[in-house]
Amino acid sequence: MTVTVYGADYSCYVRIVRLALEEKGVPYRLVPVDIFAEEERTPDYLARHPFGKIPSFDHDGFLLYEASAISRYVDAAFDGPSLLSGDPKTIARIEQIISVCDSYVYQPLVWDVYVERLEKAGRGEKSDEDRIADGLDKARISLAAITRLMSGKTWLTGDDITLADLHLAPMMDFFLMTQEGRRMITGFPLLGAWWERMRQRPSMLATPYPA
Ligand SMILES: N[C@@H](CCC(=O)N[C@@H](CS)C(=O)NCC(=O)O)C(=O)O
């Protein structure tokens, strides 16, 4: 049985898939693909992912792309604790949070705030302050929305960790590397407590972003 993830350890969406594999205890190989390097968008890679993104996934010749499809597949195809179970309302919440992350969390937290504030500065480029301010406004709406959906639970949707937690955590990790992110989360204590639990999960510790 061979499971291969194609992608980079710096990628949020690659990490979502790796977290699912780690939580299920599935051994896998990470084949590095630096998708931002033009020369790595080879015809071979585009055959795995026609939209030229990471991750892509291969389980004994079964090819898949799109992180949420991959992590659902990993959950269903392998033994280990279920990451998508519960009554219909709980499952709907898990699906809702995953969709909220893709639609309203990823762009502001990762691109508008983290990349603009830290990654660009690291490359010696000037940050776009308007974009950061707009990203922070959107981030505040996202954190408030997720806090309301959590409604006092240990993990995002209840007592068990699910694909919803694994989707949000890699985005939150980037956001909380910024000073603005750390300041903002103090206004959302429930989410702050969730992050303290989440960041110490062995799956998170096993998949750190490169320093
Ligand atoms: N919808 C895709 C999103 C994947 C994605 O955006 N990956 C980023 C890295 S975190 C990427 O490949 N970006 C390359 C690009 O946009 O050119 C999924 O769920 O897997």
The ligand as an SDF file (V2000), in Angstrom:
LIG
                    3D

 20 19  0  0  0  0  0  0  0  0999 V2000
   -8.7410   24.0940   -3.9840 N   0  0  0  0  0  0  0  0  0  0  0  0
   -7.4040   23.5830   -3.7750 C   0  0  0  0  0  0  0  0  0  0  0  0
   -6.5330   24.7290   -3.2850 C   0  0  0  0  0  0  0  0  0  0  0  0
   -5.0770   24.3400   -3.2310 C   0  0  0  0  0  0  0  0  0  0  0  0
   -4.1960   25.5650   -3.2210 C   0  0  0  0  0  0  0  0  0  0  0  0
   -4.6370   26.7220   -3.3640 O   0  0  0  0  0  0  0  0  0  0  0  0
   -2.8940   25.3150   -3.0640 N   0  0  0  0  0  0  0  0  0  0  0  0
   -1.9380   26.3920   -3.1240 C   0  0  0  0  0  0  0  0  0  0  0  0
   -0.8300   26.1840   -2.1060 C   0  0  0  0  0  0  0  0  0  0  0  0
   -1.4600   26.2580   -0.4400 S   0  0  0  0  0  0  0  0  0  0  0  0
   -1.3060   26.3870   -4.4990 C   0  0  0  0  0  0  0  0  0  0  0  0
   -1.0730   25.3490   -5.0660 O   0  0  0  0  0  0  0  0  0  0  0  0
   -1.0410   27.5640   -5.0580 N   0  0  0  0  0  0  0  0  0  0  0  0
   -0.3700   27.6780   -6.3040 C   0  0  0  0  0  0  0  0  0  0  0  0
   -0.9510   28.7550   -7.1560 C   0  0  0  0  0  0  0  0  0  0  0  0
   -2.0040   29.2990   -6.7900 O   0  0  0  0  0  0  0  0  0  0  0  0
   -0.3540   29.0530   -8.1870 O   0  0  0  0  0  0  0  0  0  0  0  0
   -7.4410   22.4510   -2.7590 C   0  0  0  0  0  0  0  0  0  0  0  0
   -8.3810   22.3820   -1.9690 O   0  0  0  0  0  0  0  0  0  0  0  0
   -6.5480   21.5850   -2.7700 O   0  0  0  0  0  0  0  0  0  0  0  0
  1  2  1  0
  2  3  1  0
  2 18  1  0
  3  4  1  0
  4  5  1  0
  5  6  2  0
  5  7  1  0
  7  8  1  0
  8  9  1  0
  8 11  1  0
  9 10  1  0
 11 12  2  0
 11 13  1  0
 13 14  1  0
 14 15  1  0
 15 16  2  0
 15 17  1  0
 18 19  2  0
 18 20  1  0
M  END
$$$$
